[in-house]
Amino acid sequence: MIEALLSQQPENESYLREHGIILTDLADVLRDQGKYSQAREAYEEALNVVEQLGDSHNQAVVLSQLGMLALLQRDFAEAKTSSRAALERFRYLGEPTGMATVWHQLGRVAEEQQAWAEAERCYRESLAIKERLGNAAAVEAEGWYMRGLELYKQTNPGGPETARSLNNLAVLLVNEMRAGRAAANRLTEAKRYAEQALAIRETLDASSEIWGTLGILAEIADLEGHAEEARNYRRRERETFAAFAGNRYHIDQQFGPLIAAITSAAKGDAQAREEVETVLPQLEEGDWKIAAPIRRIWSGERDWDLLVEEVDREDALLILRVLETIAQPKGEATQPSPEEIFATLPATLREALSQGDEAAFQQAFEALSPQDQQAVVAAIESLQAQAEEESESPQLEGLVDIAIRETVERGSAAASEQVEEEETDEKV
């Protein structure tokens, strides 16, 4: 409709402004769906519209969103360029809320690059502005979340985007409560949002990250003084996180040698125990609070629920993998299942592969950063190797024939030239 009106009155500012808003909303949806190439096109078209209108505020908004998109694609140079351009416009306009958001975004870019000093500087800039503003930033954020929620309720009321918006609102209100900037009665509102998000995520697959909603419900129960309810939510949070094949695969990839060493120590290998004891302080500093559970395992404890009551879900999964490895019969090697490997792929790739849609796969693959392309190629090659041994696996049906064709091979070559493998034990 707007395009039709613009074709008749191309200079009409009201039509142009509405067109820019629609394009930006469309780009947000495409970004949340993982359709990064299409999202970029929509953002850039929206930017052209607001530049034509001379709308400096919305230029800053769209540039900030382009920066976030680039961050998701791990194109850090572009993320910094767009975010800094947005920051300068917000500064010129005297809009501290926008400045705080972009400073935080720049902090995330620096953190992803492990530029710790720069990340701290950016986060401190953001925090200083937010402290001056008080709760004004939270009010604006709540408005944005509500706007997104209304949009998603109209387009896909039972979908993951609706659940994410409800979850974000719950998280925002709980954070404001903890900071003393929200009235006590808003906790009931936060609980309602979280319960609605949980109801939706329980109908979706595990990649909807139901554990995040269970975690916020546990926090709400703590604030209400319902200790037993909070424990139950945290137990479910740990269980759902551990049940997701992708999470198990990532823990094994990151900590495979450590898990093996802890297991050897539990079976009496003194040298292995000495080596693990050497790295435990570093892991604790990196927020992996696993030293106490590991020493309890070495003392003979094997009850996972009791061992992980005081740690977060990632720590709990690492401890579970240790217990599973200890219980594994001697000489039996653990290999990630096809389902675990498949779950590590981006959602857009999983969908394209499941549907046998080569064009959609190619588009989704090309939208990834070189580093992510390399990770995808490694996963697909592993699936191919297992397919040769287990050709009947339903998860692999039609998957390898598409994935190992020229698109992936070209991506593998390009990624190999541009990316060096990085490993870290720090949580992000």
N, C-alpha and C positions, 0 to 999 in steps of 0.2 A: 504494500500500500504506500509506504513512505517513498519507495523508489519511483512509483508511478506519479506521485505528487511532485517529486523533485524533477522528474523528466519534463513536467509542465512548467514548474516554477523553480529552476535550478538555483536561483539566488535567494530564495525564501529562507530567512535565518531560522525561523521556527522549525521548518521541516528539516533543515540541516542539523539543528541542535538535536532533534529527536532521532535523526538518523545516526548521529554520533553516539547517543546513549544506547541505542539498540545494538550497534556494532560492538561497543564495549561490553555490554551484557553478554552478547553472543560469544565474544572472545573469552570471557571468564568461564562460561560453560564449557567451551571447547578445551580450555586449559585444564579444568577439573576432570575432564574425560580423558586427558592424556593426549589429545589431538593437537600437538604443539605447533606443527606447521600451519594448520588451519587457524589456530589461535593467533599466531604471529601475523598472518595476513589480515585478520579482522582487526587486531590492535593497530596495525600500521594504517589501515584504511580509516579507522576512527581518529588516529592522530592527524591524518591529512584533513579530515573534516574540521576538527577543533582548531587546527592552525588556520584554516580558511576563515573560520569565525573570529579568530583572534582571541580565543578563550584560553587564557593562560592557566587558569586553575585546572581545567580538564586536560590541558597539555601535560601538566605535571602529573596528574593521576594516571594517564595512559603511559607515560614514560616510566613511571614507577611499576606499573603492571608489566611492561615489557622487560624491565629489569628482573622482576620475579620470575617471569617465564624463562628468561635466559639462565637464571639460577637453577631452575628445575631441570634445564637441559645441560647444566654444568658448563655453560659457556660463560666463564667467569669474567672475561674481558668485556663482553657485551653487557653482562649484568652490572658491572661497575660503571660503564659508560652511561647506560640508560638511567641508572639510579642516581648518579651524580648530576645528570642533567635535570632530573626531577627535583633533586634537593635544591639546586640553584633556583629553580622556578618557585618552589615553595618558600624559599628564603626571601626572594624578591617580593612575593605576595604577602609576606608576613603571616604565614600560616604554620604555626608551631606544631600542630597535630600532624600535618603532612610531613614536616621535617623529622619528627620523632619516628614516624613509620619508616621513612627512607633510611635514617641512620641505623635503625634496627636491621633493615634489609642489607645494608652494606656490612653490618657486623656478621650477618649470616654468610655473606660471600667470603669475607676474610676467614671465618671459621672453617668453611669448607676447604679453603686453601691452606689451612693450618697456619695462617699468619696471626698468631695468638695476640700479639701486642696490638695490631691494627684492629682485630675483632673486639678486644677489650675497649679500645678508644671509642669505636663506633657505638658499642652498647652503652658506654657511659654517657656519650652525647645524647643518645635516645632517652636514657633513664633520667638525665638531668632535666630535659624538656618535660617529660611526663610528670616528674615531681613538681615542677612549676605549675603545670596545668591542673594538677589534682585529678579529679575523675572525669574531666571533660573528654579526654581521649577515649575512655571506656564507653562513655555515652555515645560518641560517634561510632565506635566499633560496633556497639550493640545495634545501632541503626543500620549499619551495613549488613550485619548478619541477618537482621530481620527482613531486610530487603531481599537478600538472597533466598531466605527461607520461603517467602511468599512466591518468588519466581519458581523455585523448585517444586513447591506444593502444587502449582498450576501445571507444570510440565511433567513431573514424575514424582507424585506424592509418596510413593513407597520405595523410592530409589536411594542410592548411596549419597547423592548430593544433599537430599533432604535430611538424612541422618547426620551427615557431617555438619550441616548448619545448626541443627538442634544441639549436637554435641558441643560445637563451638560456643553457642550461647550459654550452655551449662558451665563450661570451663571459665568463660569470661566472668560470669556472676560469682562463681566460687572464688576466683582470684580476687575480685573486688571485695568480697566478704572477708577474706583473709587479710586484706590490706586495710580493712576498716572503712572502706569507702562506699559500702552498700548496706542498706537497711537489712535487719535480720530476717524480715519477712520475704526477702528476695531468695532466700535459700529454698523455700518451697517452690518457687518458680524455677530455680535451677534444677531441682529434683524432677519436676515435671518434664522439662526439656530432655534431661538425660534418660528418663524412663521411656519417653517417646522415641528417642534415638535408639535405645536398646531394643525396643519392640520391632523397629524396622530392621536393624542389623541382625537380629535373630532369624530373619527370613532370608538373608543374603548369604553369600558364601564367606568363608573365613577371611578372604582378602579385604573385607569391609572393616577389619580391625576392630571387632567387637570388644576386644580387651581394653581399648582406650576408654570406651563408655563405662565398662565395669569399674575401671580405675577411678573415674570421676564420681561414680555412685558411691564408691568406698570412701572417698574424701567427704562427700556430703553426709554419709552416715557417721563419720567421725565428728563432724561439726555438730550433728544432732545429738551426739552422745550415745549413739547406738553401736557399741563396740562389737557385739556379736554379728550384727548385720554387716559392718565394715569388714570383719574377718571373712565372712562368706563371699562378699563381693571380690575381695582380694584373692581368695582361693580360686574363684572362677576366672578372674583376670589372668592368673598364672597358668591355669589349665588351658584356657583358650589360646593364649599366646604360645604355649608349648605344643599345642595340637596342630598349629599351622605349619605345614611342611616347609614353607619358605623361611620361617624363623629358625627352624632346626637346621636347615641347610646353611644359613648364614653363620650361625654359631659354630657349626663344624668347620666351615671354611676359615673362620677367624681364629678359632681356638683348638683346632684339631691336635696339634702337637702338645699343647698344654693339657688337654683332656687325657691324652695318652700318658703323659708324665704323672699326672695326679693318680691315674689308675694304677700305674706301676708302683708308685709309692704306697698306695693302699694295699698292695699285694706283697709289701716287704722290701721294695727296692730302695735302699738308703740313699744312693746317689741321686735317684730321681727325686726323692723327697727334698734333698738339699738344694737341687736345682729349682724346684717349685718354690721353696721357701725364699729363695733369692729374688724371684720375680713378684711374689705376692705384694710387697710394699708398693711397687710401681703400679700394679693393678688397682690397689686400693686408692692410690692417689688419682688414678684415672676413673674413679667412681665405680669400680667393680668390687663390691663389698662381699668378697667370697672367701676371705681368709678363715673366718670363724667356721662356716659350714664345711670347708675342706678339712680343717683340723678335726672336726667332729666325725667326718667320714673316716679319717685315718684312725680315729679312736673306736671305730666299729659301727657308728650309727648309719642307718640305711633308710629311714623314714623321710621321704622327700618333703612332705607337707610340714613336718616339724623342723627340718633343716632350713627351710626357706621362708619361715614366717616373718622374718625381719628384713628380707631383701626384696629388691624390685623384680619385675617379671623377667628381665634379661638375665640377671644374676641367677634367678631360679631355674631358667632353662639351661644355663651352663651347668649348674649343679645336677640337674636331671640327666644331662648327657653323660656326666661323669658316672652317676649311679647305673645308668643303662650299660655303659661300657664295662664297668666292673662286673655286672651280672652276665655279660656276654660270654659264651663258652670260649675257652682258649682256642686260638687259631682261627676263629671266625671273624672275618673282616667286615667292617661296617661300610656300606657303600650307599650314598644318597639314592633314594628311589626316584624313578621318573617323575612321580607326583611332586616330590620335594624340589627337584630341579625345575620342573615346569612352573611351580609356584613362585620361583624367584624372578621370573620374567615380568616385565612391565605389563599392566593390565591390558593395554591396547594390543600388545603382541600376543598375549594369551588368547584374547578374544579372536584375533585374526587367524591364529593357528588352529584353534578349535573349530572355526568355521571353514577352514581351508581356503581363506580369502587371500590370495597371493598379493593382490594390489594393495589391500589394507595393511598387510604385513610390511610391504616395502615402504609404504608411506610412514607407518609407525616407526620402522627401523631407522629411516633417514632422519626422523625428528630427534633421535637420541644423540647425545654427545659422543665423541669418539671413545671415551672411557667406557660409557655404558654399552656402546656397540660391541666393544671387545668382550665385555662380561657376557653379553647375550650370545656372541659367537661361541664362547667357551661352554656355555650352558647347552647350546644346541648341539655342539659337537659331542658332548657327553651323552645327550639324549640319543644321538645317532648311534653311538657305540653300544648303548644299552638296547637300542631297537634291533640291532643285529643279533643280540642274544635272546631278546624277549619280543619278538615281532607281533605277539598277540596283545600287547599292552594297550588297553583302550585309550589311555592318555596320549599315546604316540601315534594313533591312527591318523594318517594323512599329514602328520606334523613334519617329519624329516624331509619328505620330498619337496616341500615348500621351502623349509628353512635353510637347507644347504645349497640352494641354487645360487645363481650369480649375485643376487642382492647381498646375501650374507658374505659370500666370498669377497666381493668388492669391499664391503664394510670391514671385514677382518683385515684386509690389507691396509686400508686407510687408517684403521684404528691402531694397528701395529706400528705404523710410522709415527703417529702423533702422541701415543700414550705410553708412559712407563708405569708398570704396575706399582701401586702404592698399598702399603699395609699399615694399619694402626690398631692399637688396642684401646683407644680412647672412645668413649661414647659420644655421639653427636646429639 
